[in-house]
Amino acid sequence: MGFGDTFKDLTKKAQDAAAEHQDQIRAAVQKAQVTVNQQTGGKYEEKIAKAGAKAEALVESLKPSDPPSGAEPTGSPEP
C-alpha cells in the first residue's frame, strides 16, 4: 500500500466521519458565526454569513459512502 492509497483511505474516513456528524458540525459552525460576529461587533457580518453558508453547503454535500447497517435505502419505495 503506497502513500496515495493511504491518503485516499484517510480522506474517505474523514469524509465518512464528517457525514455521520453533520448536525454537530452544523451547530459548531453556527456557534462560531455568532461568536466571531460578537467579537467583531458586527463589522464583518456579511463575510461571516457567506463563510458560514459555504461551510453549511460543504457539510450538506458530504454523504456517507456506505449506509449504516440496518438503515433503509434512500429514495422512493417501489410499490
PAGULO-804584 format. One record per residue: residue number from 1; residue in one letter; x negated, y negated, z of N, C-alpha, C, CB in turn. Coordinates in steps of 0.02 Angstrom, whole numbers, always signed. Glycine has a CB too. Example, Ala and Ser with C-alpha at 12.3 -4.5 7.8 and 13.67 -1.06 7.14 Angstrom:
    i  aa    n_c1    n_c2    n_c3   ca_c1   ca_c2   ca_c3    c_c1    c_c2    c_c3   cb_c1   cb_c2   cb_c3
    1   a    -660    +284    +390    -615    +225    +390    -660    +165    +390    -565    +224    +452
    2   s    -642    +112    +354    -684     +53    +357    -645      -2    +394    -704     +30    +286
REM end
This chain:
    i  aa    n_c1    n_c2    n_c3   ca_c1   ca_c2   ca_c3    c_c1    c_c2    c_c3   cb_c1   cb_c2   cb_c3
    1   m     -43     +58      +0      +0      +0      +0     -45     -61      +0     +48      +0     +61
    2   g     -36    -103     -51     -78    -162     -58     -47    -222     -23     -88    -177    -131
    3   f     -84    -276     -28     -63    -339      +4      +4    -362     -25    -116    -393      -6
    4   g     +13    -356     -90     +76    -378    -122    +136    -338     -97     +70    -370    -198
    5   d    +127    -273     -89    +182    -231     -64    +198    -248      +8    +163    -156     -69
    6   t    +147    -260     +48    +157    -279    +118    +194    -345    +123     +90    -282    +155
    7   f    +174    -392     +81    +205    -458     +81    +279    -453     +60    +168    -506     +34
    8   k    +293    -413      +9    +362    -404     -13    +405    -372     +41    +364    -360     -76
    9   d    +376    -324     +77    +412    -291    +131    +426    -339    +188    +372    -231    +157
   10   l    +377    -380    +205    +387    -430    +259    +438    -482    +238    +321    -464    +277
   11   t    +437    -503    +175    +485    -551    +150    +555    -523    +155    +469    -571     +78
   12   k    +564    -461    +135    +630    -428    +138    +654    -424    +209    +626    -358    +106
   13   k    +610    -405    +255    +630    -400    +326    +650    -468    +353    +572    -371    +367
   14   a    +614    -520    +335    +630    -587    +359    +698    -610    +331    +575    -637    +340
   15   q    +710    -597    +268    +774    -616    +238    +832    -578    +270    +772    -603    +163
   16   d    +822    -514    +283    +874    -474    +314    +888    -498    +385    +854    -400    +316
   17   a    +836    -514    +422    +845    -539    +491    +882    -606    +490    +777    -547    +527
   18   a    +864    -650    +444    +897    -715    +439    +970    -706    +420    +862    -761    +388
   19   a    +984    -660    +375   +1053    -648    +353   +1095    -620    +410   +1054    -600    +294
   20   e   +1065    -579    +451   +1101    -550    +508   +1116    -601    +562   +1061    -492    +538
   21   h   +1077    -654    +566   +1084    -704    +619   +1105    -772    +591   +1019    -711    +658
   22   q   +1145    -772    +538   +1166    -834    +506   +1199    -882    +555   +1213    -819    +449
   23   d   +1242    -857    +598   +1278    -900    +644   +1231    -935    +693   +1331    -860    +683
   24   q   +1182    -898    +718   +1134    -927    +764   +1090    -979    +729   +1090    -872    +795
   25   i   +1070    -965    +669   +1029   -1013    +631   +1069   -1076    +616   +1004    -980    +565
   26   r   +1132   -1066    +596   +1176   -1123    +580   +1184   -1167    +642   +1245   -1098    +555
   27   a   +1195   -1137    +700   +1203   -1175    +762   +1138   -1213    +779   +1222   -1128    +821
   28   a   +1081   -1181    +769   +1017   -1214    +783   +1005   -1273    +736    +959   -1165    +776
   29   v   +1024   -1266    +673   +1017   -1321    +625   +1060   -1380    +646   +1035   -1298    +554
   30   q   +1122   -1366    +665   +1168   -1419    +686   +1143   -1454    +749   +1238   -1391    +698
   31   k   +1117   -1415    +796   +1090   -1444    +858   +1029   -1488    +843   +1071   -1388    +908
   32   a    +987   -1465    +797    +929   -1505    +778    +950   -1569    +745    +883   -1464    +731
   33   q   +1001   -1566    +702   +1025   -1627    +669   +1048   -1678    +721   +1083   -1609    +621
   34   v   +1088   -1656    +769   +1114   -1702    +820   +1056   -1731    +861   +1163   -1665    +866
   35   t   +1010   -1689    +881    +954   -1712    +923    +911   -1763    +886    +911   -1653    +945
   36   v    +892   -1747    +824    +850   -1793    +785    +886   -1858    +772    +829   -1760    +719
   37   n    +951   -1854    +757    +989   -1914    +744    +992   -1958    +806   +1060   -1895    +721
   38   q    +999   -1927    +865   +1000   -1966    +927    +932   -1997    +940   +1021   -1921    +986
   39   q    +879   -1959    +928    +811   -1984    +942    +792   -2041    +896    +761   -1927    +934
   40   t    +818   -2041    +836    +801   -2095    +788    +853   -2151    +789    +796   -2066    +717
   41   g    +901   -2145    +833    +951   -2198    +838    +995   -2204    +776    +918   -2263    +851
   42   g   +1003   -2150    +739   +1045   -2151    +679   +1012   -2182    +618   +1108   -2186    +694
   43   k    +950   -2201    +625    +914   -2236    +571    +909   -2193    +507    +844   -2256    +594
   44   y    +902   -2127    +516    +892   -2082    +459    +951   -2033    +452    +827   -2043    +467
   45   e   +1010   -2055    +471   +1068   -2011    +473   +1082   -1977    +406   +1129   -2050    +495
   46   e   +1079   -2015    +352   +1093   -1986    +285   +1041   -1933    +266   +1094   -2041    +232
   47   k    +977   -1948    +279    +925   -1900    +262    +931   -1837    +305    +855   -1932    +271
   48   i    +948   -1846    +368    +956   -1789    +413   +1015   -1746    +389    +967   -1812    +486
   49   a   +1069   -1778    +369   +1128   -1742    +345   +1111   -1703    +281   +1186   -1790    +332
   50   k   +1073   -1733    +236   +1054   -1699    +173   +1010   -1638    +189   +1016   -1748    +126
   51   a    +962   -1647    +234    +919   -1591    +252    +959   -1535    +285    +862   -1614    +299
   52   g   +1006   -1554    +328   +1049   -1504    +360   +1091   -1467    +310   +1093   -1538    +412
   53   a   +1117   -1502    +260   +1158   -1470    +208   +1116   -1421    +167   +1189   -1523    +162
   54   k   +1054   -1440    +152   +1010   -1395    +115    +995   -1332    +156    +944   -1431     +96
   55   a    +983   -1341    +221    +969   -1284    +264   +1030   -1239    +268    +948   -1308    +335
   56   e   +1089   -1268    +274   +1152   -1230    +276   +1160   -1190    +211   +1213   -1277    +287
   57   a   +1147   -1221    +155   +1154   -1187     +90   +1105   -1129     +85   +1142   -1237     +33
   58   l   +1044   -1139    +109    +995   -1085    +108   +1017   -1027    +151    +926   -1111    +130
   59   v   +1040   -1041    +211   +1063    -989    +256   +1122    -952    +226   +1081   -1018    +325
   60   e   +1167    -989    +196   +1227    -959    +165   +1207    -914    +107   +1274   -1014    +141
   61   s   +1154    -930     +71   +1134    -891     +13   +1101    -825     +33   +1087    -931     -30
   62   l   +1080    -818     +95   +1047    -757    +116   +1099    -703    +129   +1005    -769    +179
   63   k   +1090    -648     +99   +1134    -590    +109   +1092    -531    +129   +1176    -575     +45
   64   p   +1115    -490    +176   +1075    -431    +193   +1072    -384    +133   +1106    -394    +254
   65   s   +1014    -353    +123   +1006    -311     +64   +1046    -246     +70    +933    -295     +54
   66   d   +1052    -220    +130   +1091    -159    +141   +1145    -175    +193   +1046    -100    +165
   67   p   +1209    -160    +178   +1261    -174    +227   +1251    -130    +289   +1330    -163    +198
   68   p   +1267    -154    +349   +1260    -114    +409   +1300     -50    +403   +1281    -153    +471
   69   s   +1276      +3    +434   +1311     +67    +430   +1379     +60    +463   +1270    +123    +463
   70   g   +1430     +90    +432   +1497     +86    +458   +1534     +24    +435   +1495     +88    +531
   71   a   +1501     -20    +400   +1534     -81    +376   +1570     -66    +311   +1482    -138    +366
   72   e   +1626     -99    +303   +1664     -90    +242   +1632    -131    +187   +1738    -110    +251
   73   p   +1632    -106    +126   +1604    -145     +71   +1645    -208     +59   +1601    -104      +7
   74   t   +1612    -261     +37   +1647    -323     +23   +1680    -318     -44   +1599    -383     +26
   75   g   +1729    -360     -56   +1765    -360    -119   +1835    -337    -108   +1730    -314    -170
   76   s   +1873    -337    -162   +1943    -318    -156   +1950    -242    -158   +1985    -350    -211
   77   p   +1991    -215    -113   +2001    -142    -114   +2041    -121    -174   +2035    -118     -49
   78   e   +2027     -63    -199   +2064     -37    -257   +2126      -1    -232   +2019     +10    -301
   79   p   +2182     -10    -267   +2244     +23    -245   +2244     +97    -258   +2303      -7    -279
REM end
